[in-house]
Amino acid sequence: MTLFSLEKTLALLVMPAGLIWLLILAAALLCLRRRQRAPAGLCLGIAVLYACAGSPYLGRALMGSLERRVAPVSLAALEPFDAVFVLGGGSEQDPAGDPELGPSGDRVFLAARLWHAGKARLLVTSGAARDGVSGLRDAGQETRALWRAVGIPDGAILPVPEPCWNTRDEIQAYARLQARHGWRRMALVSSASHLPRAMALASRAGLAFTPLGADRLGRAHAFQLHLLIPQGEGFDITQRACWEYLGRWLGR
């Protein structure tokens, strides 16, 4: 164990997630000392579940199980698409209300790369949310502004006109656009972990997309002691993976 690894482990143990875990373990030890086996077992069970929920190892394994369903694609090997559809969720607003890339912003960047490489004749953007500075957000217009900032002209961007609050809304809007424009070769861009669910919805709507995955988080970690401590990264990606499995199960 290196000094760096030890320092990082100790630091994570005094962060909120690590500190709560230590308190649960301390409660279990206290119950054991008092020979209160049932409460001790309950505390230990909670500690194990908490550690699993906050584990980057488990989170990345769950993410990888989703992302492996979407094969990586070399941009150079792609034939041009008539339209590339980019699911909302890649942008956010800064405190002034201006658009910026969010944690899943790689999908916005990937679409821009496709256009600049001559692989996308048209970029279609969508999405809506209620968490903006002014309450409502038009994620499609946010993405459009970000693309324009990197040199993509308005004529190559088509924002979906109606608000789309979830992936099902977006897929239904895409189906209407495809029927209107008659596009034949289309791609769907989103986080790789989200694409299996999105592609299932597209199949039900009669749409045939080439899935292009961005924002891959399922890469395996080499063993590091500090990654055994429950932490924000673990909770975040574990919940995101579970959300995808739940959405797929509910058909949404």
C-alpha positions, 0 to 999 in steps of 0.5 A, a space after each residue: 500500500 502506498 502512502 497516497 492510497 493510505 491518505 486517500 482511504 483515510 480521507 474518504 473515511 471522514 467524508 460524509 458517506 464514509 463517516 456514516 458507514 463507520 458509525 453503522 459499523 460502530 453501532 454493530 460493534 457496540 451491539 455485539 459487546 452488549 450481546 445484542 445479536 439481532 441488532 448487531 446483525 441488522 447493523 452489519 447487514 445495513 453496513 454491507 448493503 450501504 457499502 455495496 450501494 456506494 461501491 465504485 466496483 459494483 457501480 462500474 460492474 453494473 454499468 459495464 453490464 449495460 454498456 457491453 450491449 452497445 458495441 463501440 464504433 469507430 467514427 472513421 468506419 461509419 457511413 454518413 447518416 441522414 439524421 443523428 438523434 441526440 437524447 436530452 440530458 447532456 446539458 445543464 444551465 450555469 448560474 446565469 442561465 446559459 447552457 453548459 455541458 453536464 455530467 453526461 455531456 459527452 453525447 453532445 460532443 460525440 454528435 458534434 464530432 460526427 457532424 464535423 467528420 461528415 458523418 451526420 447530415 442533420 443533428 436532431 436534439 430534444 429534451 425538457 426539464 423543470 430544474 432550470 434557473 427560470 424553472 423550465 428548461 428547453 434542453 433541445 435549445 441548450 444543445 443547439 446553442 452548444 453546437 452553434 458555439 463549436 461551428 455547427 450551422 443552424 441549417 444542420 440542427 433540428 430541435 424537436 419542437 414539442 417538449 419531451 420530458 422522458 425518453 419515451 416522449 423523445 422516441 415518439 417525437 422522433 418517430 413522427 419526424 422520421 415519418 414526415 421526412 422519410 430518413 432512412 439511415 439514422 443514429 441514436 446517441 446517448 450514454 452507452 448505459 442508457 441506449 439498451 433501454 432507448 433502443 428497446 423503446 425505438 424498436 417498439 416505435 418501429 424505428 431502426 437506429 444505429 446506437 452510438 454510445 457516449 459517456 462510458 463509465 463501466 471500465 473496470 478498476 484495478 484494485 485500490 484500497 480506497 475504492 472499498 470505502 463507500 463514496 459519491 462516485 459509487 452511489 452515483 453510478 450504482 443508482 444510474 445503472 439501477 435506474 436503467 434496469 428499473 426503466 427497462 423493467 417498467 417499459 419506460 
